[in-house]
Amino acid sequence: MFNIHLVREPWKDIPTARALGKLADDLRETQGSEPSDQALRDITGLSIERVRRFRYVLTLPVEWQEYINDDTIPLNFFWS
Protein backbone atom coordinates (compact mmCIF):
# COMPACT_ATOMS: atom_id res chain seq x y z
CA MET A 1 0.00 0.00 0.00
CA PHE A 2 2.73 2.47 0.93
CA ASN A 3 4.70 1.85 -2.24
CA ILE A 4 1.69 2.10 -4.54
CA HIS A 5 0.68 5.46 -3.08
CA LEU A 6 4.25 6.80 -3.13
CA VAL A 7 4.55 6.00 -6.82
CA ARG A 8 1.25 7.69 -7.57
CA GLU A 9 1.83 10.75 -5.39
CA PRO A 10 4.57 11.48 -2.84
CA TRP A 11 3.28 11.57 0.72
CA LYS A 12 4.32 14.20 3.18
CA ASP A 13 6.74 12.96 5.82
CA ILE A 14 4.62 13.29 8.96
CA PRO A 15 1.46 11.57 7.65
CA THR A 16 3.65 8.76 6.30
CA ALA A 17 5.51 8.48 9.61
CA ARG A 18 2.23 8.33 11.50
CA ALA A 19 0.83 5.67 9.15
CA LEU A 20 4.01 3.65 9.63
CA GLY A 21 3.69 4.09 13.40
CA LYS A 22 0.10 2.82 13.27
CA LEU A 23 1.22 -0.18 11.26
CA ALA A 24 3.98 -0.88 13.80
CA ASP A 25 1.43 -0.61 16.63
CA ASP A 26 -0.92 -3.03 14.87
CA LEU A 27 1.90 -5.51 14.29
CA ARG A 28 3.02 -5.19 17.91
CA GLU A 29 -0.49 -6.05 19.07
CA THR A 30 -0.89 -9.04 16.77
CA GLN A 31 2.66 -10.41 17.04
CA GLY A 32 3.36 -9.49 20.64
CA SER A 33 6.72 -7.86 19.87
CA GLU A 34 8.15 -4.73 18.33
CA PRO A 35 8.43 -5.11 14.53
CA SER A 36 11.93 -4.64 13.16
CA ASP A 37 12.82 -1.97 10.64
CA GLN A 38 13.43 -4.79 8.16
CA ALA A 39 9.95 -6.23 8.72
CA LEU A 40 8.38 -2.81 8.15
CA ARG A 41 10.48 -2.37 5.02
CA ASP A 42 9.32 -5.72 3.70
CA ILE A 43 5.66 -4.89 4.35
CA THR A 44 5.66 -1.31 3.07
CA GLY A 45 8.25 -1.34 0.31
CA LEU A 46 9.88 1.75 1.83
CA SER A 47 13.65 1.81 2.01
CA ILE A 48 15.20 0.82 5.32
CA GLU A 49 16.55 4.38 5.62
CA ARG A 50 13.07 5.89 5.26
CA VAL A 51 11.63 3.45 7.78
CA ARG A 52 14.32 4.47 10.27
CA ARG A 53 13.77 8.17 9.65
CA PHE A 54 10.01 7.89 10.00
CA ARG A 55 10.29 5.87 13.18
CA TYR A 56 12.74 8.42 14.56
CA VAL A 57 10.52 11.39 13.73
CA LEU A 58 7.75 9.85 15.85
CA THR A 59 10.04 10.13 18.88
CA LEU A 60 10.33 13.90 18.44
CA PRO A 61 8.08 16.27 20.39
CA VAL A 62 4.75 16.89 18.68
CA GLU A 63 5.64 20.56 18.25
CA TRP A 64 8.71 19.60 16.21
CA GLN A 65 6.66 17.14 14.17
CA GLU A 66 4.32 20.00 13.31
CA TYR A 67 7.29 22.10 12.10
CA ILE A 68 8.15 19.26 9.75
CA ASN A 69 4.53 18.85 8.68
CA ASP A 70 4.19 22.58 7.97
CA ASP A 71 7.45 22.55 5.98
CA THR A 72 8.92 25.06 8.43
CA ILE A 73 11.84 22.71 9.13
CA PRO A 74 12.79 19.78 6.88
CA LEU A 75 12.90 16.29 8.34
CA ASN A 76 16.59 15.95 7.51
CA PHE A 77 17.31 18.83 9.91
CA PHE A 78 16.69 16.35 12.76
CA TRP A 79 18.56 13.48 11.10
CA SER A 80 22.34 13.40 11.01
RAQUIQUI-V820273 format. One record per residue. N is the residue number from 1. RES is the residue in three letters. SS is DSSP state (alpha for helix, beta for strand, coil for the rest). OMEGA is omega as a letter, one per 30 degrees, with the letter a starting at -180 (none if undefined). D_FIRST is the distance of its C-alpha to the first C-alpha in whole Angstrom. Layout:
N_RES_SS_OMEGA_D_FIRST ; N_RES_SS_OMEGA_D_FIRST
//
This chain:
1_MET_coil_a_0 ; 2_PHE_alpha_a_4 ; 3_ASN_alpha_l_6 ; 4_ILE_alpha_a_5 ; 5_HIS_alpha_l_6 ; 6_LEU_alpha_l_9 ; 7_VAL_alpha_a_10 ; 8_ARG_alpha_a_11 ; 9_GLU_coil_a_12 ; 10_PRO_coil_l_13 ; 11_TRP_coil_l_12 ; 12_LYS_coil_a_15 ; 13_ASP_alpha_a_16 ; 14_ILE_alpha_l_17 ; 15_PRO_alpha_l_14 ; 16_THR_alpha_l_11 ; 17_ALA_alpha_a_14 ; 18_ARG_alpha_l_14 ; 19_ALA_alpha_l_11 ; 20_LEU_alpha_l_11 ; 21_GLY_alpha_l_14 ; 22_LYS_alpha_l_14 ; 23_LEU_alpha_l_11 ; 24_ALA_alpha_l_14 ; 25_ASP_alpha_l_17 ; 26_ASP_alpha_l_15 ; 27_LEU_alpha_l_15 ; 28_ARG_alpha_l_19 ; 29_GLU_alpha_a_20 ; 30_THR_alpha_a_19 ; 31_GLN_alpha_l_20 ; 32_GLY_coil_l_23 ; 33_SER_coil_l_22 ; 34_GLU_coil_l_21 ; 35_PRO_coil_l_18 ; 36_SER_coil_l_18 ; 37_ASP_alpha_l_17 ; 38_GLN_alpha_l_16 ; 39_ALA_alpha_l_15 ; 40_LEU_alpha_l_12 ; 41_ARG_alpha_a_12 ; 42_ASP_alpha_a_12 ; 43_ILE_alpha_a_9 ; 44_THR_alpha_a_7 ; 45_GLY_coil_l_8 ; 46_LEU_coil_l_10 ; 47_SER_coil_l_14 ; 48_ILE_alpha_l_16 ; 49_GLU_alpha_l_18 ; 50_ARG_alpha_l_15 ; 51_VAL_alpha_a_14 ; 52_ARG_alpha_l_18 ; 53_ARG_alpha_a_19 ; 54_PHE_alpha_l_16 ; 55_ARG_alpha_l_18 ; 56_TYR_alpha_a_21 ; 57_VAL_alpha_l_21 ; 58_LEU_coil_l_20 ; 59_THR_coil_l_24 ; 60_LEU_coil_l_25 ; 61_PRO_coil_a_27 ; 62_VAL_alpha_l_26 ; 63_GLU_alpha_l_28 ; 64_TRP_alpha_l_27 ; 65_GLN_alpha_l_23 ; 66_GLU_alpha_l_24 ; 67_TYR_alpha_l_26 ; 68_ILE_alpha_a_23 ; 69_ASN_alpha_a_21 ; 70_ASP_coil_a_24 ; 71_ASP_coil_l_24 ; 72_THR_coil_l_28 ; 73_ILE_coil_l_27 ; 74_PRO_coil_l_25 ; 75_LEU_alpha_a_22 ; 76_ASN_alpha_l_24 ; 77_PHE_alpha_a_27 ; 78_PHE_coil_a_27 ; 79_TRP_coil_l_25 ; 80_SER_coil_none_28
//
